[in-house]
Every structure is written in C-alpha cells, then in structure tokens.
C-alpha cells in the first residue's frame, strides 16, 4: 500500500482505502479498480493523493527519475531549489509540486 499522486494512477490499480471528499462523502470505496475516468473524477473533486495496493509514490518517482538524463535532472533540481527555498518541502503538497516541477523542467529541456 502507498499513497500516490492521482497523476500517477494507472488503469487497473486498486484502491487500498476508500476515497472521501473534504466533507467526508465517500467518492470511491476501497477495492475499486481504478480507471482514467476515476482519475479525472477525483481530480475534479480536488483529491491529490490516493492509497493504492502494491505501489508507493517513492517507487513510482524512482521509476520516472531513472528515465531522465542525470545531468539535466541535477541542473533542474539546482534551479528549482532556489525557487522553493522559502517553502516547507516536508508538506505533501509542496513536495509533490516540487517533484512535478523537476520532471517538467527536465522534459522541457528535451523538447
């Protein structure tokens, strides 16, 4: 089990825990096999992470990072460290924003 960004949801992943909105209303029950439609639905509801079976965000991040050019990755991290210097990188939302910014920065360099 592990909480992952909804952007990393892949069809066929299974929810380990039910997903609820901010008011406690159940959106999807535990055991739901996720689809692209579910991901879009959760995103519209403002959900940013879900708990899925058999995978963690660290594993997914490591897999993505291993496909990136190490020199470009290091350069992107250096550039973004300055932009994020006054933020709380321990906060899950800030950490996710930083992770996505690094990946996007490297991919932009490849274009």
C-alpha positions as CSV (number, residue, x, y, z in Angstrom):
1,X,0.0,0.0,0.0
2,X,1.1,3.5,-0.6
3,X,-0.3,7.0,-1.1
4,X,0.4,8.2,-4.7
5,X,-0.4,11.3,-6.7
6,X,-3.6,11.0,-8.7
7,X,-1.4,11.9,-11.7
8,X,0.4,8.6,-11.3
9,X,-2.8,6.5,-11.3
10,X,-2.8,3.8,-14.0
11,X,-5.8,1.8,-15.1
12,X,-6.1,-1.4,-13.1
13,X,-4.6,-0.1,-9.9
14,X,-6.8,-0.9,-6.9
15,X,-7.7,1.4,-4.0
16,X,-6.4,0.2,-0.6
17,X,-8.6,2.7,1.2
18,X,-11.9,4.5,0.4
19,X,-11.6,8.0,-1.0
20,X,-13.6,10.7,0.6
21,X,-14.0,14.4,-0.2
22,X,-13.4,17.2,2.3
23,X,-16.9,16.8,3.8
24,X,-16.4,13.0,4.4
25,X,-18.6,11.9,1.5
26,X,-17.4,8.7,0.0
27,X,-16.3,9.1,-3.6
28,X,-14.9,5.6,-4.2
29,X,-14.8,2.5,-1.9
30,X,-11.7,0.5,-1.1
31,X,-11.2,-2.2,-3.6
32,X,-12.2,-0.1,-6.6
33,X,-10.2,-0.9,-9.7
34,X,-9.2,2.5,-11.0
35,X,-9.7,3.8,-14.5
36,X,-8.8,7.0,-16.3
37,X,-12.4,8.1,-15.7
38,X,-11.9,7.6,-11.9
39,X,-8.7,9.7,-12.0
40,X,-10.5,12.5,-13.8
41,X,-13.4,12.3,-11.4
42,X,-11.0,12.5,-8.4
43,X,-9.1,15.4,-9.9
44,X,-12.3,17.4,-10.4
45,X,-13.1,16.8,-6.7
46,X,-9.8,18.2,-5.6
47,X,-8.3,14.9,-4.5
48,X,-4.5,14.9,-4.9
49,X,-3.4,11.6,-3.4
50,X,-5.0,8.1,-3.1
51,X,-3.9,5.0,-1.3
52,X,-3.4,2.1,-3.7
53,X,-2.4,-1.5,-3.2
54,X,1.1,-2.7,-4.1
55,X,2.8,0.5,-5.0
56,X,4.2,3.6,-3.4
57,X,4.9,7.1,-4.6
58,X,8.6,6.6,-3.9
59,X,8.7,3.6,-6.3
60,X,6.8,5.5,-9.0
61,X,9.0,8.6,-8.6
62,X,12.2,6.4,-8.7
63,X,11.0,4.8,-11.9
64,X,10.3,8.1,-13.6
65,X,13.5,9.7,-12.4
66,X,15.6,6.7,-13.7
67,X,14.4,7.5,-17.2
68,X,15.7,11.1,-17.0
69,X,19.1,12.3,-18.0
70,X,21.1,12.6,-14.7
71,X,22.9,15.8,-15.7
72,X,19.6,17.5,-16.7
73,X,17.9,16.2,-13.6
74,X,20.7,17.7,-11.4
75,X,20.5,21.0,-13.2
76,X,16.7,21.2,-12.8
77,X,16.9,20.4,-9.1
78,X,19.5,23.2,-8.6
79,X,17.4,25.7,-10.5
80,X,14.2,24.7,-8.6
81,X,15.9,24.6,-5.1
82,X,16.2,28.4,-5.3
83,X,12.5,28.8,-6.2
84,X,11.4,26.5,-3.4
85,X,13.8,27.8,-0.8
86,X,11.1,29.5,1.3
87,X,8.6,26.6,1.2
88,X,8.0,23.7,3.6
89,X,9.3,20.8,1.4
90,X,8.0,18.4,4.1
91,X,4.4,19.4,3.3
92,X,3.0,16.7,0.9
93,X,1.5,19.3,-1.5
94,X,4.8,21.3,-1.8
95,X,6.8,18.1,-2.2
96,X,4.5,17.0,-5.0
97,X,4.7,20.4,-6.7
98,X,8.5,20.3,-6.5
99,X,8.6,16.7,-7.9
100,X,6.4,17.6,-10.8
101,X,8.3,20.8,-11.5
102,X,11.6,18.9,-11.6
103,X,10.2,16.3,-14.0
104,X,8.6,19.0,-16.2
105,X,11.8,21.1,-16.3
106,X,13.9,18.1,-17.5
107,X,11.3,17.2,-20.1
108,X,11.1,20.7,-21.4
109,X,14.9,20.7,-21.9
110,X,14.4,17.5,-24.0
111,X,12.0,19.3,-26.4
